[in-house]
Amino acid sequence: MKKLNLFRVAVTVCVMAAFSCSSPKQTPADSPFVQRQGASFVLDGKEYRYVGTNFWYGAILGSEGQGGDRQRLQRELDQLHQLGLDNLRILVGSDGERGITTKVEPTLQVSPGVYNDTILAGLDYLLQQMGQRGMKAVLYLNNAWEWSGGYSFYLEQAGAGHQPRPNEDGYQAYMQAMAQYAFNEKAHELFYQYVRDIIGRTNRYTGVAYVDDPAIMAWQIGNEPRAFSQEAKEPFAQWLSKASALIRSLDKNHLISIGSEGIWGCENDTALYERVSADPNIDYMNAHIWPYNWNWAKQDSLQENVERACRNSGEYLKGHITIARRLQKPLVVEEFGYPRDGFSFDLASPTTARDRYYDYIFQMAMGDSIVKGCNFWGWGGEARPLHQQQWQVGDPYCGDPAQEQQGLNSVFDCDSTTIAIIKKYKL
């Protein structure tokens, strides 16, 4: 009997190991889950192609605690649904202490494995409401940037000491410190436990396990994960592979992607981007495009620079399309933005340059058959920022996280000309 039990354990271990690099389980052609078939997405037996937005604050808005406003959430989802924007990219939750300037709060993961149940209830409620409207969520689990914890939180909790913050120490110091994340196995293990805890949840409002919820389209390893140094590229690629294998072992129904900026997020190493995208557990590829952040457009000449921003963005996107065709995987342009004319934060100010840029990106992305989704950043909806330079506790959430000027890249419900461009390309 003892030998038989050991044999069963060995078989179980082998089966689990096989699952860690297997493809998603085969589901019927009319499945309510978004599936990948070659270089296409399929939903309910039909091709699934979408125009959507980033709605990072959705789980907070769905809570009944600090920052929660379920009535606003319902109104925002109704308007997005009416606009045909039924695919939303959402932050699962922020990590770490409250009261830290430039970081989203309230936080979900207070310390490793200790969760703010109010935010978990908000995530449950958000998914329930999205499911009722036939909307799909792309949920990201980590963040390379400081605004929701992510890398810096896990490094600190793994014993690496206090990590620099860009608003205090500058982005160069921050990125140099974050390059250590790829090497820190303890930080990875803390993240993996978080992944297990979140993916293993059951929605309190619907009674449906997350792994069985068709309101979820995909899990993403993180928001813009980077190596942050040349030396970290190899361990970075290994971490992404391990993380995607873990997610696959936990959930056979949903798609997996990295959440990467693309080549830019791989230290401008095209081969590295292709390598991590080719991983068998990665179902589709991502590209983010930020002409202002990447100095293709200047603060004092946004309108004058918009054509250069379009040209550079087009060349950048073409490189990703080429790789997607070679790998035969769908490509999603899941972040792009452009400031208002004159770098204004007055919601009455025009968005001429932004509208031109949006029109260009939508036309190029949705005009190529390998691109299956396009999410602008981000939806501000009915929010009206109270403090331009920095979000403060009690301010309404908009598309711009706490580290950015409020209104920098948000599309508000009063931005009629931008919304008209978006509606032109909705599917």
C-alpha positions in Angstrom: 0.0 0.0 0.0 2.8 2.4 0.8 4.5 1.8 -2.5 1.2 2.3 -4.3 0.7 5.7 -2.6 4.1 6.8 -3.6 3.4 5.8 -7.1 0.2 7.8 -7.1 2.1 10.8 -5.8 4.7 10.5 -8.5 2.0 10.3 -11.2 0.2 13.3 -9.8 3.5 15.3 -9.8 4.1 14.3 -13.4 0.6 15.3 -14.5 0.9 18.7 -12.7 4.2 19.3 -14.4 2.7 18.5 -17.8 -0.1 20.9 -17.2 2.3 23.7 -16.4 3.3 24.0 -20.0 0.1 22.7 -21.7 -2.3 24.7 -23.9 -5.7 25.8 -22.5 -8.2 23.0 -22.4 -10.3 22.5 -25.5 -13.7 24.1 -25.2 -16.7 23.9 -27.5 -16.7 26.3 -30.5 -19.6 28.2 -29.0 -17.9 28.6 -25.6 -18.6 31.8 -23.7 -14.9 32.1 -23.0 -12.7 34.1 -25.4 -10.4 31.5 -27.0 -7.4 31.7 -29.2 -7.4 29.8 -32.5 -4.2 30.4 -34.3 -3.8 34.1 -34.9 -7.5 34.8 -34.0 -9.7 35.2 -30.9 -13.0 33.3 -31.0 -16.1 33.9 -28.8 -19.3 31.9 -29.1 -18.1 30.4 -32.3 -17.3 33.8 -34.0 -14.2 35.9 -34.4 -13.8 38.2 -31.5 -12.2 41.5 -32.3 -12.6 44.6 -30.2 -12.0 48.2 -29.4 -11.8 48.8 -25.6 -10.2 50.9 -23.0 -8.2 50.9 -19.8 -10.2 51.1 -16.6 -7.6 50.4 -14.0 -9.7 51.6 -11.0 -12.7 49.4 -11.7 -12.2 47.2 -8.6 -11.8 50.1 -6.2 -14.9 51.8 -7.7 -16.8 48.5 -7.2 -16.0 48.5 -3.4 -18.2 49.8 -0.6 -15.2 51.3 1.3 -12.9 54.2 0.7 -13.0 55.2 -3.0 -16.0 53.0 -3.7 -19.0 54.2 -5.7 -21.1 51.4 -7.1 -23.6 53.8 -8.6 -20.9 55.5 -10.6 -19.5 52.1 -11.6 -22.9 51.1 -13.0 -23.2 54.4 -14.9 -19.7 54.1 -16.4 -20.2 50.5 -17.4 -23.5 51.4 -19.0 -21.9 54.2 -21.0 -19.0 52.1 -22.1 -21.3 49.3 -23.1 -23.4 51.8 -25.1 -20.3 53.0 -26.9 -19.3 49.4 -27.8 -16.3 49.4 -25.5 -16.9 46.0 -23.9 -13.3 45.1 -23.3 -11.7 46.6 -20.2 -8.2 46.3 -18.9 -8.2 46.4 -15.1 -5.8 46.4 -12.2 -6.6 43.6 -9.7 -5.3 45.6 -6.8 -2.6 47.8 -5.3 0.0 46.6 -2.9 1.5 47.9 0.4 1.1 50.8 2.7 -1.4 53.6 2.4 -0.5 57.2 2.5 2.4 57.0 0.1 2.3 59.9 -2.4 1.9 58.8 -6.1 0.5 55.3 -5.1 -3.0 54.2 -5.7 -5.1 53.6 -2.7 -6.8 52.0 -0.9 -4.5 49.0 -1.4 -5.6 45.4 -1.8 -2.5 43.5 -0.6 -1.6 45.2 2.7 1.3 42.7 3.3 2.1 39.4 1.7 -1.0 37.2 1.7 -3.0 39.8 3.8 -5.8 41.3 1.8 -8.3 44.1 2.1 -11.5 42.2 1.7 -13.4 45.4 0.8 -11.4 45.6 -2.5 -11.8 41.9 -3.2 -15.6 42.5 -2.8 -15.2 45.4 -5.3 -13.5 43.1 -7.8 -16.2 40.5 -7.3 -18.9 43.1 -7.9 -17.1 44.6 -10.9 -17.0 41.1 -12.6 -20.6 40.5 -11.7 -21.7 43.8 -13.3 -19.5 43.2 -16.4 -20.8 39.7 -16.8 -24.4 41.0 -16.8 -23.5 43.4 -19.6 -21.6 40.8 -21.7 -18.3 42.7 -21.1 -14.8 41.1 -20.9 -12.1 41.9 -18.4 -8.3 41.7 -18.8 -6.9 41.6 -15.3 -3.3 42.4 -14.5 -1.6 41.0 -11.4 1.6 42.9 -11.0 3.2 46.3 -12.0 6.7 47.3 -12.9 5.8 50.9 -11.9 5.4 52.5 -8.5 1.8 53.6 -8.7 0.3 50.3 -7.5 3.2 48.7 -5.6 4.2 45.7 -7.7 8.0 45.2 -8.1 9.0 47.6 -5.3 6.5 46.0 -2.9 7.7 42.5 -3.5 11.4 43.5 -3.2 10.8 45.3 0.1 8.8 42.3 1.5 11.6 39.9 0.3 14.1 41.8 2.5 15.8 44.0 -0.1 15.2 47.1 2.0 13.5 50.4 1.3 13.1 50.9 -2.5 13.5 54.3 -4.1 10.4 56.2 -5.4 10.6 58.2 -8.6 8.9 61.3 -7.1 11.6 61.3 -4.4 14.7 59.8 -6.0 14.1 60.1 -9.8 13.2 57.5 -12.4 16.8 56.5 -13.0 17.3 55.5 -9.4 14.0 53.7 -9.4 14.7 51.7 -12.6 18.1 50.8 -11.4 16.7 49.4 -8.2 13.8 47.6 -10.0 16.4 45.7 -12.1 17.0 43.5 -9.0 13.4 42.1 -9.2 14.3 39.7 -12.0 17.0 38.1 -9.8 15.0 38.0 -6.5 13.5 34.5 -6.1 11.9 35.3 -2.8 10.1 38.3 -4.3 8.9 36.0 -7.1 7.6 33.4 -4.6 5.6 36.1 -2.8 4.1 37.2 -6.1 3.3 33.5 -7.0 1.3 33.1 -3.8 -0.7 36.2 -4.7 -1.4 34.8 -8.1 -2.6 31.6 -6.5 -4.8 33.5 -4.0 -6.5 35.7 -6.7 -7.0 33.1 -9.4 -8.3 30.6 -6.8 -11.1 32.9 -5.7 -14.8 32.4 -6.0 -17.0 35.4 -6.6 -19.2 36.1 -3.6 -22.0 37.6 -5.6 -22.3 35.0 -8.4 -20.9 31.9 -6.7 -18.8 31.3 -9.8 -15.1 30.5 -9.4 -12.9 33.0 -11.2 -11.5 30.2 -13.3 -15.0 29.5 -14.5 -16.1 33.1 -15.1 -16.5 34.1 -18.8 -16.5 37.8 -17.8 -12.7 37.3 -17.5 -11.0 37.3 -20.9 -7.4 37.0 -19.8 -4.9 37.2 -17.0 -1.8 39.4 -17.5 1.4 38.9 -15.6 1.7 42.6 -15.0 1.4 46.1 -16.2 4.4 46.8 -18.3 6.8 44.3 -16.8 10.4 45.1 -17.6 13.9 43.7 -17.1 15.2 47.3 -16.4 18.8 46.4 -17.3 20.8 44.4 -19.8 22.0 42.0 -17.1 18.5 41.2 -16.0 17.1 40.2 -19.4 17.7 36.5 -19.0 16.3 36.1 -15.5 13.4 38.4 -16.6 12.6 36.0 -19.4 12.7 33.0 -17.1 10.4 34.7 -14.6 7.8 35.5 -17.2 7.9 31.9 -18.3 7.5 30.6 -14.8 4.7 33.0 -14.1 2.8 32.1 -17.2 3.2 28.4 -16.5 1.8 28.9 -13.0 -1.2 30.8 -14.3 -1.8 28.0 -16.9 -1.6 25.3 -14.2 -4.3 27.2 -12.2 -6.7 28.2 -15.0 -7.3 26.3 -18.2 -10.2 28.5 -19.4 -8.7 31.9 -19.7 -6.1 33.5 -22.0 -2.7 34.7 -20.7 -0.6 37.6 -21.9 2.4 39.5 -20.5 1.1 43.1 -20.4 4.3 44.3 -22.0 4.9 47.6 -23.8 6.5 45.4 -26.5 10.0 46.0 -27.8 10.3 49.2 -25.8 9.6 47.2 -22.6 12.2 44.6 -23.5 15.1 47.1 -23.3 14.6 47.7 -27.0 15.7 44.1 -27.7 13.5 42.8 -30.5 14.8 39.3 -30.1 13.9 39.3 -26.4 10.4 40.5 -27.1 9.9 37.8 -29.7 11.3 35.1 -27.3 9.0 36.0 -24.4 6.0 36.3 -26.8 6.8 32.9 -28.3 6.4 31.1 -24.9 3.7 28.4 -25.4 1.7 29.7 -22.4 1.5 33.2 -23.8 -1.7 33.3 -26.0 -1.4 36.8 -27.4 1.0 39.7 -27.7 0.8 43.2 -26.4 2.1 46.6 -27.6 1.9 50.0 -25.8 2.7 53.3 -27.5 3.5 56.5 -25.6 4.7 59.3 -27.9 4.8 62.0 -25.2 6.5 59.7 -22.6 9.0 58.5 -25.2 9.9 62.1 -26.4 8.3 61.8 -29.8 6.1 64.7 -28.9 7.1 67.7 -26.7 5.0 69.4 -24.1 5.3 72.8 -25.8 4.5 71.6 -29.3 2.0 68.7 -29.1 0.1 69.8 -32.2 3.2 70.5 -34.2 4.7 67.1 -33.2 1.6 65.0 -33.8 2.6 63.9 -37.3 6.0 62.8 -36.1 4.3 61.0 -33.3 2.1 59.2 -35.8 5.1 58.2 -38.0 7.2 56.9 -35.1 4.2 55.0 -33.7 3.5 53.5 -37.1 7.0 52.2 -37.4 7.0 50.9 -33.9 3.7 49.1 -34.4 4.9 47.6 -37.8 7.7 45.8 -36.0 5.3 44.1 -33.6 2.9 43.2 -36.5 5.8 41.5 -38.2 6.6 39.4 -35.2 3.0 38.5 -34.6 2.7 37.2 -38.1 5.8 35.1 -37.7 4.6 33.7 -34.4 0.9 33.5 -35.6 -0.4 35.0 -32.4 -2.9 37.8 -32.1 -1.6 41.2 -31.3 -3.4 43.7 -29.0 -2.5 47.4 -28.9 -3.6 47.8 -25.3 -2.3 51.2 -24.3 -1.8 54.5 -26.1 -2.5 58.1 -25.3 -1.8 61.7 -26.1 -2.2 64.9 -24.0 -4.7 67.7 -24.7 -3.8 70.6 -26.9 -1.3 73.0 -25.3 -0.7 70.5 -22.5 -3.9 71.8 -20.9 -5.8 70.2 -18.1 -9.0 72.2 -18.6 -11.7 69.8 -19.8 -13.1 72.6 -22.0 -9.8 72.7 -23.9 -9.6 71.2 -27.4 -8.1 67.7 -28.2 -7.2 68.3 -31.8 -3.8 66.6 -31.7 -5.1 63.8 -29.5 -8.0 63.1 -32.0 -5.6 63.0 -34.9 -3.4 60.6 -33.0 -6.3 58.4 -31.9 -7.6 58.3 -35.5 -4.2 57.2 -36.8 -3.6 54.5 -34.2 -7.1 53.0 -34.6 -6.9 53.1 -38.4 -3.5 51.4 -38.5 -4.2 48.9 -35.8 -7.7 47.9 -36.8 -6.7 48.0 -40.5 -4.3 45.0 -40.0 -5.9 41.6 -39.6 -3.3 40.3 -37.1 -4.3 43.1 -34.6 -7.3 41.7 -32.7 -7.8 44.4 -30.1 -7.2 48.1 -29.4 -7.5 49.6 -25.9 -6.9 53.4 -25.4 -5.6 54.8 -22.2 -7.8 55.5 -20.4 -11.4 56.1 -19.5 -12.0 59.0 -17.2 -15.7 59.0 -17.7 -17.7 61.3 -15.4 -14.8 62.1 -13.1 -13.7 65.7 -12.8 -10.2 66.0 -11.4 -9.9 68.2 -8.3 -6.1 68.5 -8.1 -4.3 68.8 -11.4 -0.7 68.0 -10.4 -1.4 65.0 -8.1 -4.2 62.8 -7.1 -5.2 63.1 -3.4 -7.3 60.8 -1.2 -10.9 61.6 -1.8 -10.5 62.7 -5.4 -12.5 60.9 -8.0 -10.6 58.3 -10.0 -9.9 58.9 -13.7 -7.7 57.3 -16.3 -4.5 58.8 -14.9 -3.0 56.9 -11.9 -1.8 58.7 -8.8 1.7 59.4 -10.1 0.5 61.3 -13.1 -1.1 64.7 -13.6 -4.9 64.2 -13.4 -6.3 64.5 -16.9 -3.0 64.0 -18.7 -4.3 61.1 -20.8 -7.9 60.6 -19.7 -10.8 60.6 -22.0 -13.8 62.1 -20.2 -17.5 61.7 -21.1 -17.5 65.3 -22.2 -14.7 64.8 -24.8 -17.2 64.5 -27.6 -14.7 64.8 -30.5 -12.4 62.0 -29.1 -15.4 59.8 -28.4 -16.6 60.4 -32.0 -13.2 59.0 -33.2 -13.5 56.0 -31.0 -17.1 55.2 -32.1 -15.9 55.3 -35.7 -13.8 52.3 -35.1 -15.9 50.3 -32.6 -16.7 46.8 -33.8 
